[in-house]
Amino acid sequence: MLVRESGEVPGNYRVSTAPYQKEMQDCFNDPYCEEITYMMSSRMGKTRSGKNIVAYCIEEEPFPMEIIAESEKKGKNWSKIELDPMIAGSHTLKNLVADSKTRSKDNEILYKTFPGGYLVIGGANTPTTFSAYGVRLVYFLELDRFPPTVGVEGNPVKLGRMRAMNYLNRKFLYDSTPTVEEISNIWTLWQQSDQRFYKVPCPHCKHEQILVFGPKSRFAKMTSGFLKFSNEGLRVTSVEYICANCKKGIKEQSKTWMLSHGHWWKSHPEVTNHAGFHLNQLYSPWVTWTEIATEFLKAKNEKDILTFVNTILGEPYSLKINYKFDEDQFLARREKYTKIPLGVIILTIGIDTQDDRLEAVVKGWGMNGESWFIEKYIAWGSPALESTWTLMENFIFKERQFENGYVSSYGQLGGVYAVGVDTSGHHTAEVYDFVKKYAKARIFGIVGRGGFGKVFVKPSKNKKVKASLIIVGVDAGKQLIYERLQIQQLKDEHNKPLPTPGYMHFNESCDKEYFDQLTSEHPTVKGEGLKKTIVWDLPAGKQNEKLDCENYALAAYTLLEIKDITMLADELKLRMEVFERSKPGARQSPVQQTNEDAGEGNNTIIQIDM
């Protein structure tokens, strides 16, 4: 039964809604098939298929099972949101599984019992998940979100598989939306499977084909079909699928018929013990082709193709992490500005803490993530000394000027809006004291967390330290910086620079040493198979303080989540106009008088909700 609590339309489950799910579930009873892999985009019903298999086992073929999520917390959420409502919504299951509302220990959030078996739910981050229980089925939920190791225990997938080794008829079910190719567990497993694709017939010529988004899709070489659409900006005006054979356009209305007449095709039939299923959202009964095209346009506009490839196309994204930088090119692209360029709307500062100094970098931020290096500074002295922090305070709060003379003051429009201070090293207590002192001035302590896949910026929940702290996934920030360093500036037909989303500007105060530190670390893939992860290495003898400063300044900017940056830009432009008219000899105008009556432009503080 489908239940509202799980976000489903209540009623009987009907496989005819998404016919491709039938074989995804039926292969569980193939005696030769030990492993099943669902590598799919989101909103395709892979979770529903997995739940159906669990429900079948409870009622028809009971035995011990284990479900492993990325963390124990996620496992509890899955139990509450997916499993418990499914059991409560089915009369049969409800009578078999011990009632969770009683005081019986036979049914807890992470442990369920039923005649003939039990179900254990655990997290891939918890060693106890992989001990004490012997099970026949191990179901791995969202595999690509798993940590590479469980403490010192080892790889969670291998540990999970060990739970079922005593059963000759064991089963392993893996499901996940893929992430990054270089370390994607679901991609690794799917490549070891029989690699099944769902072929559907063309309503015009009956040619059977797989559906791909476009020629750059990972599986485009298997077909010449593609999704064709027209648009006006972000609005899709027409969409159809071009048949690989007859080249006629297929309208979305034909999708239901195509799905009902489709079938799974094994591209590697020689593999008999591992069924692997891949689907993208073009097949989804719940997502339209217009929505997919719209998401692509948004992703392209927001420079977030990775998420589109993973969640919409169900394909791993290749990072191409072999970054190559030419310091001479960086030196050649420097610009001749000493004050704040007029494209800047706000400033942020990143501060790195060393044993004998504090290093800082000031960044200016414009529209669409375009940034300008403003200046760098070193406050020499131990962070244990108050005098060192006084030097840094003077630097942070000093007035700066735009190219036209407009004054940039801390906390005001066009000025510094946030500062991120590194809390690592031997002077954490001193950093906390400094952050506490300026808690209302948007000065944050940065708690760096290494490791691939961590969220770039999120507020800390540490209540013991009465200071404003943010947790920064430093690897995510470094990756973003390296990707932006490769962006080329746009130019018009006269070779004049144009606004370029994400482009990083540098002035002539950035020397060879600065760029050497900015590109000092190298991401490399460590480990093999399911143990692969991406690690940022700093070669011996290299320094990376400037990269850290840039990272913290980017984190401070990201934390603000300024959704109304266009409004701020328009407001700053207005203030600039008032300022220009107020210069000696400038022509007075009614507009200036009106704006001056509205308030003192330079002294207005623009508040940003955190």
Backbone hydrogen bonds, N-H to C=O, Kabsch-Sander energy under -0.5 kcal/mol:
donor,donor_aa,acceptor,acceptor_aa,energy
2,L,11,G,-3.4
6,S,3,V,-1.0
7,G,4,R,-2.3
8,E,3,V,-1.6
11,G,2,L,-1.7
17,T,14,R,-1.5
18,A,15,V,-0.5
21,Q,18,A,-2.5
22,K,19,P,-1.6
24,M,20,Y,-0.9
25,Q,21,Q,-1.4
25,Q,22,K,-0.6
26,D,22,K,-2.8
27,C,23,E,-1.8
28,F,25,Q,-1.6
29,N,26,D,-1.8
30,D,27,C,-1.6
33,C,30,D,-1.4
34,E,32,Y,-0.7
34,E,273,N,-1.8
35,E,273,N,-2.2
36,I,172,F,-2.7
37,T,275,A,-2.9
38,Y,174,Y,-3.0
39,M,37,T,-0.7
39,M,277,F,-2.7
40,M,38,Y,-0.8
40,M,176,S,-1.4
41,S,279,L,-1.6
42,S,311,T,-1.9
49,S,45,G,-2.3
50,G,46,K,-2.2
51,K,47,T,-2.6
52,N,48,R,-2.4
53,I,49,S,-1.8
54,V,50,G,-2.0
55,A,51,K,-2.8
56,Y,52,N,-2.6
57,C,53,I,-2.3
58,I,54,V,-2.1
59,E,55,A,-2.0
60,E,56,Y,-3.2
61,E,56,Y,-1.1
65,M,118,Y,-2.5
66,E,137,L,-2.4
67,I,120,V,-3.0
68,I,139,Y,-2.9
69,A,67,I,-0.5
69,A,122,G,-2.7
75,G,71,S,-2.2
76,K,72,E,-2.3
77,N,73,K,-2.2
78,W,74,K,-2.5
79,S,75,G,-2.2
80,K,76,K,-2.4
81,I,77,N,-3.0
82,E,78,W,-2.4
83,L,78,W,-2.0
84,D,79,S,-3.2
86,M,82,E,-1.1
87,I,83,L,-2.4
88,A,84,D,-2.8
89,G,85,P,-2.0
90,S,86,M,-0.6
90,S,87,I,-1.0
91,H,89,G,-0.5
94,K,90,S,-2.6
95,N,91,H,-1.3
96,L,92,T,-0.9
96,L,93,L,-0.6
97,V,93,L,-2.8
98,A,113,T,-1.7
102,T,99,D,-1.1
107,N,104,S,-0.8
108,E,111,Y,-3.5
111,Y,108,E,-0.8
112,K,119,L,-2.8
113,T,106,D,-0.7
114,F,117,G,-2.0
117,G,114,F,-2.4
119,L,112,K,-3.0
120,V,65,M,-2.2
121,I,110,L,-2.3
122,G,67,I,-2.6
124,A,69,A,-2.5
126,T,123,G,-1.7
129,T,126,T,-1.8
130,F,127,P,-1.7
131,S,128,T,-1.3
133,Y,131,S,-0.8
135,V,133,Y,-0.5
135,V,163,R,-1.9
136,R,64,P,-2.6
137,L,64,P,-1.2
138,V,171,K,-2.1
139,Y,66,E,-2.9
140,F,138,V,-0.6
140,F,173,L,-3.3
141,L,68,I,-3.0
141,L,139,Y,-0.6
143,L,175,D,-1.9
145,R,142,E,-1.8
146,F,143,L,-2.0
150,V,154,G,-2.4
151,G,149,T,-0.8
153,E,150,V,-2.7
159,L,155,N,-2.3
160,G,156,P,-2.3
161,R,157,V,-2.3
162,M,158,K,-1.4
163,R,159,L,-0.6
163,R,160,G,-1.0
164,A,161,R,-1.5
165,M,162,M,-1.0
167,Y,164,A,-1.9
168,L,166,N,-0.5
170,R,167,Y,-1.0
171,K,136,R,-2.7
172,F,34,E,-2.3
173,L,138,V,-2.6
174,Y,36,I,-3.1
174,Y,172,F,-0.5
175,D,140,F,-2.1
176,S,38,Y,-2.0
181,E,317,Y,-2.3
183,I,180,V,-1.5
184,S,180,V,-1.1
184,S,181,E,-0.6
185,N,183,I,-0.5
188,T,184,S,-1.7
189,L,185,N,-2.4
190,W,186,I,-2.4
191,Q,187,W,-2.0
192,Q,188,T,-0.7
192,Q,189,L,-0.8
193,S,190,W,-1.3
194,D,274,H,-1.8
196,R,276,G,-3.6
197,F,265,W,-2.3
198,Y,278,H,-0.5
199,K,197,F,-0.8
199,K,263,H,-2.8
200,V,209,Q,-2.8
202,C,207,H,-1.3
206,K,202,C,-2.0
209,Q,200,V,-2.1
212,V,210,I,-0.5
217,S,214,G,-1.8
220,A,217,S,-1.7
222,M,219,F,-1.7
223,T,220,A,-1.7
226,F,242,I,-1.0
227,L,213,F,-2.0
228,K,226,F,-0.6
228,K,240,E,-3.1
230,S,238,S,-2.3
232,E,235,R,-3.0
235,R,232,E,-1.7
236,V,234,L,-0.6
237,T,230,S,-2.1
237,T,235,R,-0.5
238,S,230,S,-1.3
240,E,228,K,-2.6
241,Y,250,I,-2.5
242,I,226,F,-2.9
242,I,240,E,-0.5
243,C,241,Y,-0.6
243,C,248,K,-2.3
247,K,243,C,-0.8
250,I,241,Y,-3.0
251,K,249,G,-0.5
254,S,251,K,-1.9
255,K,252,E,-2.2
258,M,254,S,-2.4
259,L,255,K,-2.8
260,S,256,T,-2.0
261,H,257,W,-1.1
262,G,259,L,-1.2
263,H,199,K,-2.0
265,W,197,F,-3.3
267,S,194,D,-0.6
267,S,195,Q,-2.0
267,S,265,W,-0.7
268,H,194,D,-2.2
271,V,268,H,-1.8
272,T,270,E,-0.7
275,A,35,E,-2.5
276,G,274,H,-0.5
277,F,37,T,-3.3
278,H,196,R,-1.6
279,L,39,M,-1.0
281,Q,312,I,-2.6
283,Y,280,N,-1.7
284,S,281,Q,-1.0
292,I,288,T,-1.8
293,A,289,W,-2.4
294,T,290,T,-2.3
295,E,291,E,-2.4
296,F,292,I,-1.9
297,L,293,A,-2.1
298,K,294,T,-2.3
299,A,295,E,-2.5
300,K,296,F,-2.6
301,N,297,L,-2.1
302,E,298,K,-2.5
303,K,300,K,-0.6
304,D,299,A,-2.9
308,F,304,D,-1.2
309,V,305,I,-2.9
310,N,306,L,-2.4
311,T,307,T,-2.8
312,I,307,T,-0.5
312,I,308,F,-1.9
313,L,308,F,-1.7
314,G,310,N,-0.5
315,E,309,V,-2.3
317,Y,179,T,-2.8
319,L,317,Y,-0.6
323,Y,321,I,-2.4
327,E,325,F,-0.6
330,F,326,D,-1.8
331,L,327,E,-2.5
332,A,328,D,-2.1
333,R,329,Q,-1.4
334,R,331,L,-0.9
335,E,506,F,-2.8
337,Y,335,E,-1.5
340,I,401,Q,-2.6
344,V,341,P,-1.7
345,I,365,W,-3.0
346,I,365,W,-1.5
347,L,415,G,-2.1
348,T,363,K,-2.3
349,I,418,A,-1.7
350,G,361,V,-2.2
351,I,420,G,-2.9
352,D,359,E,-2.9
354,Q,352,D,-0.5
354,Q,357,R,-2.4
357,R,354,Q,-0.6
358,L,379,A,-1.8
359,E,352,D,-2.4
360,A,377,Y,-2.9
361,V,350,G,-1.9
362,V,375,E,-3.0
363,K,348,T,-2.9
364,G,372,W,-3.1
365,W,346,I,-2.9
366,G,370,E,-3.1
369,G,366,G,-0.7
370,E,367,M,-1.8
371,S,503,Y,-2.5
372,W,364,G,-2.5
373,F,505,H,-2.2
374,I,362,V,-2.6
375,E,362,V,-0.9
377,Y,360,A,-2.2
379,A,358,L,-3.0
380,W,378,I,-0.9
381,G,356,D,-2.7
385,L,382,S,-2.2
388,T,385,L,-0.7
389,W,385,L,-1.1
390,T,386,E,-2.0
391,L,387,S,-1.8
392,M,388,T,-1.7
393,E,389,W,-2.8
394,N,390,T,-2.3
395,F,391,L,-1.5
396,I,392,M,-2.8
397,F,393,E,-2.6
398,K,394,N,-0.6
398,K,395,F,-0.6
400,R,408,S,-2.4
402,F,406,Y,-2.8
403,E,340,I,-2.3
405,G,402,F,-2.1
408,S,400,R,-3.8
409,S,407,V,-0.7
411,G,416,V,-2.7
412,Q,409,S,-2.0
413,L,604,T,-1.1
414,G,345,I,-0.8
415,G,412,Q,-3.2
417,Y,347,L,-3.1
418,A,347,L,-0.8
419,V,442,R,-2.0
420,G,349,I,-2.7
421,V,419,V,-0.5
421,V,444,F,-3.0
422,D,351,I,-2.5
423,T,446,I,-2.1
431,V,427,H,-1.8
432,Y,428,T,-2.6
433,D,429,A,-2.1
434,F,430,E,-2.0
435,V,431,V,-2.7
436,K,432,Y,-2.8
437,K,433,D,-1.9
438,Y,434,F,-1.3
439,A,436,K,-1.4
441,A,438,Y,-1.6
442,R,439,A,-0.8
443,I,438,Y,-1.0
444,F,419,V,-3.2
444,F,442,R,-0.6
445,G,468,S,-3.1
446,I,421,V,-3.7
447,V,445,G,-0.6
447,V,470,I,-2.9
448,G,446,I,-0.8
449,R,472,V,-2.9
454,K,451,G,-1.0
458,K,471,I,-1.9
460,S,469,L,-2.0
463,K,461,K,-0.7
466,K,464,K,-0.8
467,A,465,V,-2.5
469,L,467,A,-0.8
470,I,445,G,-2.6
471,I,458,K,-3.1
472,V,447,V,-2.2
472,V,470,I,-0.5
473,G,455,V,-0.7
473,G,456,F,-2.1
473,G,471,I,-0.5
474,V,449,R,-0.7
474,V,472,V,-1.5
475,D,449,R,-0.6
476,A,473,G,-0.8
477,G,473,G,-1.6
478,K,474,V,-2.3
479,Q,475,D,-2.3
480,L,476,A,-2.0
481,I,477,G,-2.4
482,Y,478,K,-2.7
483,E,479,Q,-2.3
484,R,480,L,-2.2
485,L,481,I,-2.0
486,Q,482,Y,-0.7
486,Q,483,E,-0.7
487,I,484,R,-1.3
492,D,496,K,-2.5
495,N,492,D,-2.2
498,L,490,L,-2.9
502,G,368,N,-1.2
503,Y,500,T,-2.0
505,H,371,S,-2.8
505,H,503,Y,-0.6
508,E,335,E,-0.8
510,C,507,N,-1.7
511,D,509,S,-0.9
515,F,511,D,-1.9
516,D,512,K,-2.2
517,Q,513,E,-2.3
518,L,514,Y,-2.4
519,T,515,F,-1.6
520,S,517,Q,-1.4
522,H,537,D,-2.5
524,T,535,V,-2.8
526,K,524,T,-0.6
526,K,533,T,-3.2
531,K,528,E,-2.4
532,K,529,G,-1.1
533,T,526,K,-2.1
535,V,524,T,-3.0
535,V,533,T,-0.5
537,D,522,H,-2.5
537,D,535,V,-0.7
542,K,539,P,-2.0
548,D,544,N,-2.2
549,C,545,E,-2.5
550,E,546,K,-2.4
551,N,547,L,-2.2
552,Y,548,D,-2.5
553,A,549,C,-2.4
554,L,550,E,-2.2
555,A,551,N,-2.3
556,A,552,Y,-2.4
557,Y,553,A,-1.7
558,T,554,L,-2.7
559,L,555,A,-2.4
560,L,556,A,-0.8
560,L,557,Y,-0.6
561,E,557,Y,-0.6
561,E,558,T,-0.9
563,K,561,E,-1.1
565,I,562,I,-0.6
568,L,564,D,-2.0
569,A,565,I,-2.5
570,D,566,T,-2.5
571,E,567,M,-2.5
572,L,568,L,-2.7
573,K,569,A,-2.3
574,L,570,D,-2.0
575,R,571,E,-2.3
576,M,572,L,-2.5
577,E,573,K,-2.1
578,V,574,L,-2.2
579,F,575,R,-2.6
580,E,576,M,-2.7
581,R,577,E,-2.1
582,S,578,V,-1.2
583,K,579,F,-0.5
583,K,580,E,-1.0
586,A,583,K,-2.5
593,Q,589,S,-2.0
594,T,590,P,-2.4
595,N,591,V,-2.4
596,E,592,Q,-2.8
597,D,593,Q,-2.1
598,A,594,T,-1.1
599,G,595,N,-0.6
599,G,596,E,-1.1
601,G,599,G,-1.0
603,N,600,E,-1.0
604,T,601,G,-1.3
606,I,604,T,-0.6
607,Q,605,I,-0.6
